[in-house]
Amino acid sequence: MTGALLAGVAFGAGCFLLVRALFPPRPGLAASLAAFDAAVRRRAADARVDRTSPHQEKLGGLRGKLGGALAAFYDSRGWEQRTVRADLAIVGRSFEAFLATKFLLPTAAVLFIPVAVAYFSVLGLGVPFAVPVWMCLLIAIVFFLLPDVQLRQEAGQRRADFRHVVGAFLDLVAMNLAGGRGVPEALMAASQVGDGWAMRRIRDALANARITSLTPWQALGRLGDEINIAELRDLSAALSLVADDGAKVRQSLTARAASMRSRELSDVEGKAGERSQSMLIAQLLLCAGFLLFLSFPALMRVIAA
């Protein structure tokens, strides 16, 4: 009964997808305009990422076509995925590659269902047909969510590193302002000091601001929006308000750098405390197991007596 039900569901889903592929619905005017605006924004964002991340992942072949089709489908539905796009921008990956990975991994797990059924049949375990099917479906769900979890963890680590660089960048800008330079010159001179990936992103954003007729603080604000760094957005807002007063800018940047270092130190201390507590729990469990190992023979002797 379960096999017939699953076969009917699969057949019905296949017929539905075949009909939708042969006779696609005509998008409305609002959906077409939303897709056009999203495509323009995506091309602009991809161009900025290409300029700032020369080692970004490139797609080609079937994976590239599939990722492009999925990205166009997302744009036609108006699904912006801002958080995902910001995470991808900071790790240097393309949205198309992410969507292709999310689709191909669970598809491979679903296509593995006949192999799993044949494997259980060869072993002669006598399990029902639904067991390998549900196992593969569960693995497909895990594979569908795995790229999001991995991306979120990697993006969180890179954001922490970027915030650390921003704190040092603010100190360097304050030092250049104290030397008599203007705000634009101080920003560019400070970005020339380091050669890490975060400092390169800041330096490229400031260099592109000259080409696109933007102020340096507007470029920093756009970079903060692109990679979802609140400190860059706050810095952009502060510089846009007090760009004409060097002393206030210098004091503000110094205070911001000090607050960022204080917050980073608090986060490090908190993580160290969590790890100390986890080590303490592990030691207590180890001691409990050792005491149980010592008392077990005596307890069994008492019970046997």
C-alpha positions as CSV (number, residue, x, y, z in Angstrom):
1,M,0.0,0.0,0.0
2,T,2.8,2.4,0.9
3,G,4.7,1.6,-2.3
4,A,1.7,2.2,-4.5
5,L,0.9,5.4,-2.7
6,L,4.5,6.7,-3.2
7,A,4.5,5.6,-6.8
8,G,1.2,7.5,-7.4
9,V,2.6,10.6,-5.7
10,A,5.7,10.5,-7.8
11,F,3.7,9.9,-11.0
12,G,1.4,12.8,-10.2
13,A,4.3,15.1,-9.4
14,G,6.0,14.2,-12.6
15,C,2.9,14.9,-14.7
16,F,2.4,18.2,-13.0
17,L,6.1,19.2,-13.6
18,L,5.8,18.1,-17.2
19,V,2.7,20.2,-17.8
20,R,4.3,23.2,-16.1
21,A,7.4,22.8,-18.3
22,L,5.4,22.5,-21.5
23,F,3.0,25.3,-20.7
24,P,4.7,27.7,-18.4
25,P,2.4,30.4,-16.9
26,R,2.7,33.9,-18.3
27,P,4.2,36.2,-15.7
28,G,2.4,39.4,-14.8
29,L,3.6,42.9,-15.3
30,A,4.6,43.3,-11.6
31,A,6.5,40.0,-11.7
32,S,8.3,41.0,-14.9
33,L,9.4,44.4,-13.5
34,A,10.5,42.8,-10.2
35,A,12.6,40.2,-12.2
36,F,14.1,43.0,-14.3
37,D,15.1,45.1,-11.3
38,A,16.5,42.0,-9.5
39,A,18.5,41.1,-12.5
40,V,20.0,44.6,-12.7
41,R,20.9,44.6,-9.1
42,R,22.4,41.1,-9.3
43,R,24.6,42.1,-12.3
44,A,25.8,45.2,-10.4
45,A,26.5,43.2,-7.3
46,D,28.3,40.5,-9.3
47,A,30.4,43.2,-11.0
48,R,31.4,44.7,-7.7
49,V,32.3,41.2,-6.4
50,D,34.3,40.5,-9.5
51,R,36.3,43.6,-9.0
52,T,36.9,43.0,-5.3
53,S,37.2,39.2,-5.3
54,P,39.3,38.1,-8.3
55,H,39.3,34.5,-6.9
56,Q,35.6,34.2,-6.8
57,E,34.2,30.8,-7.8
58,K,33.3,30.6,-11.5
59,L,30.6,28.4,-12.9
60,G,30.4,26.6,-16.2
61,G,28.7,23.7,-17.9
62,L,25.5,22.1,-16.5
63,R,26.0,23.5,-13.0
64,G,26.3,27.1,-14.3
65,K,23.2,26.7,-16.5
66,L,21.2,25.2,-13.6
67,G,22.4,27.9,-11.2
68,G,21.4,30.6,-13.7
69,A,18.0,29.1,-14.2
70,L,17.4,28.9,-10.5
71,A,18.5,32.4,-9.9
72,A,16.2,33.7,-12.7
73,F,13.4,31.7,-11.1
74,Y,14.1,33.4,-7.7
75,D,14.2,36.8,-9.4
76,S,10.9,36.2,-11.2
77,R,9.2,35.3,-7.8
78,G,10.7,38.3,-6.1
79,W,12.7,36.2,-3.6
80,E,15.6,38.6,-2.8
81,Q,17.4,36.4,-0.2
82,R,19.3,39.4,1.2
83,T,20.9,37.5,4.1
84,V,22.1,34.7,1.9
85,R,23.4,37.1,-0.7
86,A,25.3,39.1,2.0
87,D,26.8,35.9,3.3
88,L,27.9,34.8,-0.2
89,A,29.3,38.3,-0.9
90,I,31.6,38.1,2.1
91,V,32.8,34.6,1.4
92,G,33.3,35.3,-2.3
93,R,30.8,32.9,-3.8
94,S,28.1,33.4,-6.4
95,F,24.4,33.0,-5.8
96,E,24.1,30.7,-8.8
97,A,26.7,28.3,-7.4
98,F,24.9,28.2,-4.0
99,L,21.5,27.5,-5.6
100,A,23.0,24.8,-7.9
101,T,24.6,23.1,-4.8
102,K,21.3,23.2,-2.9
103,F,19.5,21.6,-5.8
104,L,22.1,19.0,-6.8
105,L,22.8,17.6,-3.3
106,P,19.2,16.6,-2.4
107,T,18.6,15.4,-6.0
108,A,21.6,13.0,-5.7
109,A,20.1,11.7,-2.5
110,V,16.7,11.1,-4.1
111,L,18.2,9.4,-7.1
112,F,20.0,7.1,-4.7
113,I,16.7,5.6,-3.6
114,P,16.8,2.7,-6.2
115,V,20.4,1.9,-5.2
116,A,19.4,1.8,-1.5
117,V,16.4,-0.5,-2.2
118,A,18.6,-2.8,-4.3
119,Y,21.3,-2.9,-1.6
120,F,18.8,-3.9,1.1
121,S,17.4,-6.5,-1.2
122,V,20.8,-8.0,-1.9
123,L,21.6,-8.1,1.9
124,G,18.3,-10.0,2.4
125,L,17.4,-8.0,5.5
126,G,13.7,-8.1,4.7
127,V,13.1,-4.4,5.5
128,P,10.0,-2.8,4.0
129,F,10.3,-0.7,0.8
130,A,9.4,2.5,2.7
131,V,12.5,2.2,5.0
132,P,15.2,3.1,2.3
133,V,12.9,5.6,0.7
134,W,12.4,7.5,4.0
135,M,16.1,7.2,4.7
136,C,17.0,8.8,1.3
137,L,14.4,11.5,1.8
138,L,15.7,12.4,5.2
139,I,19.3,12.5,3.8
140,A,17.9,14.8,1.0
141,I,16.5,17.2,3.6
142,V,19.8,17.2,5.5
143,F,21.7,17.9,2.2
144,F,19.2,20.7,1.4
145,L,19.9,22.5,4.7
146,L,23.6,21.7,4.9
147,P,24.8,24.5,2.5
148,D,22.9,27.1,4.5
149,V,24.4,26.0,7.8
150,Q,27.9,25.8,6.3
151,L,27.5,29.2,4.6
152,R,26.2,30.8,7.8
153,Q,29.1,29.5,9.9
154,E,31.8,30.6,7.4
155,A,30.2,34.0,6.9
156,G,30.0,34.5,10.7
157,Q,33.7,33.8,11.1
158,R,34.7,36.1,8.2
159,R,32.5,38.9,9.6
160,A,34.3,38.5,12.9
161,D,37.6,38.8,11.2
162,F,36.3,41.8,9.1
163,R,35.2,43.6,12.3
164,H,38.6,43.1,13.8
165,V,40.2,44.7,10.7
166,V,37.7,47.6,10.8
167,G,38.8,48.4,14.3
168,A,42.4,48.6,13.2
169,F,41.3,50.6,10.1
170,L,39.6,53.2,12.3
171,D,42.8,53.6,14.4
172,L,44.8,54.1,11.2
173,V,42.4,56.7,9.9
174,A,42.5,58.6,13.2
175,M,46.3,58.6,13.0
176,N,46.3,60.0,9.5
177,L,43.8,62.7,10.5
178,A,46.1,63.6,13.3
179,G,48.9,64.0,10.8
180,G,46.9,66.7,9.0
181,R,45.3,64.8,6.1
182,G,41.7,65.2,5.0
183,V,39.1,62.6,5.5
184,P,39.3,61.1,1.9
185,E,43.1,61.0,1.9
186,A,43.2,59.5,5.4
187,L,40.7,56.7,4.4
188,M,42.7,55.8,1.3
189,A,46.1,56.0,3.1
190,A,44.8,53.8,5.9
191,S,43.5,51.2,3.5
192,Q,47.0,51.0,1.9
193,V,48.6,49.6,5.0
194,G,47.3,46.1,5.2
195,D,47.2,43.4,2.5
196,G,44.6,41.0,3.9
197,W,41.3,40.2,2.2
198,A,39.3,42.5,4.4
199,M,41.6,45.5,3.8
200,R,41.6,44.7,0.1
201,R,37.8,44.9,0.1
202,I,37.9,48.3,1.8
203,R,40.7,49.6,-0.5
204,D,38.9,48.4,-3.6
205,A,35.6,50.0,-2.4
206,L,37.4,53.3,-1.9
207,A,39.1,53.1,-5.2
208,N,35.9,52.4,-7.1
209,A,34.3,55.4,-5.3
210,R,36.5,57.7,-7.4
211,I,35.4,56.1,-10.6
212,T,31.7,56.1,-9.8
213,S,31.7,59.6,-8.4
214,L,30.8,58.6,-4.9
215,T,32.2,59.9,-1.6
216,P,34.4,57.5,0.3
217,W,31.9,57.2,3.1
218,Q,29.1,56.3,0.6
219,A,31.3,53.6,-0.8
220,L,31.9,52.2,2.7
221,G,28.2,52.3,3.4
222,R,27.5,50.3,0.2
223,L,30.2,47.8,1.2
224,G,28.6,47.5,4.6
225,D,25.2,46.9,3.0
226,E,26.6,44.3,0.6
227,I,28.4,42.2,3.2
228,N,26.1,43.1,6.1
229,I,28.6,44.8,8.4
230,A,26.9,47.2,10.7
231,E,30.1,48.9,11.7
232,L,30.8,50.1,8.1
233,R,27.3,51.5,7.9
234,D,27.7,53.3,11.2
235,L,31.0,54.6,10.0
236,S,29.5,55.9,6.8
237,A,26.7,57.7,8.6
238,A,29.2,59.3,11.1
239,L,31.5,60.5,8.3
240,S,28.7,61.9,6.2
241,L,27.6,64.0,9.2
242,V,31.0,65.3,10.4
243,A,33.2,65.1,7.4
244,D,34.0,68.8,7.5
245,D,35.3,68.8,11.1
246,G,38.6,66.9,11.4
247,A,38.8,67.0,15.2
248,K,35.4,65.6,15.8
249,V,36.0,62.9,13.2
250,R,39.2,61.9,14.9
251,Q,37.6,61.7,18.3
252,S,34.7,59.8,17.0
253,L,36.8,57.3,15.2
254,T,39.0,56.8,18.2
255,A,36.0,56.2,20.4
256,R,34.5,53.7,17.9
257,A,37.7,51.8,17.6
258,A,38.0,51.5,21.4
259,S,34.4,50.4,21.7
260,M,34.9,47.7,19.0
261,R,38.0,46.4,20.8
262,S,36.1,46.3,24.1
263,R,33.3,44.4,22.5
264,E,35.7,41.9,20.8
265,L,37.5,41.4,24.2
266,S,34.1,40.7,25.9
267,D,33.2,38.2,23.1
268,V,36.5,36.4,23.5
269,E,36.2,36.3,27.3
270,G,32.7,34.9,26.9
271,K,33.8,32.2,24.5
272,A,36.7,31.3,26.8
273,G,34.2,31.0,29.7
274,E,31.9,28.7,27.7
275,R,34.8,26.5,26.8
276,S,36.0,26.4,30.4
277,Q,32.6,25.3,31.5
278,S,32.4,22.6,28.8
279,M,35.9,21.3,29.9
280,L,34.7,21.2,33.5
281,I,31.6,19.2,32.6
282,A,33.8,16.8,30.6
283,Q,36.1,16.4,33.6
284,L,33.2,15.7,36.0
285,L,31.8,13.1,33.6
286,L,35.2,11.5,33.4
287,C,35.5,11.4,37.2
288,A,32.0,9.9,37.5
289,G,32.9,7.2,35.0
290,F,36.1,6.4,36.9
291,L,34.2,6.2,40.2
292,L,31.6,3.9,38.6
293,F,34.4,1.7,37.3
294,L,36.0,1.4,40.7
295,S,32.7,0.8,42.6
296,F,31.1,-1.7,40.1
297,P,33.1,-4.8,41.2
298,A,32.3,-4.2,44.9
299,L,28.7,-3.5,44.1
300,M,28.4,-6.7,42.1
301,R,30.1,-8.7,44.9
302,V,27.6,-7.3,47.4
303,I,24.6,-8.1,45.2
304,A,25.9,-11.7,44.5
305,A,26.3,-12.3,48.2
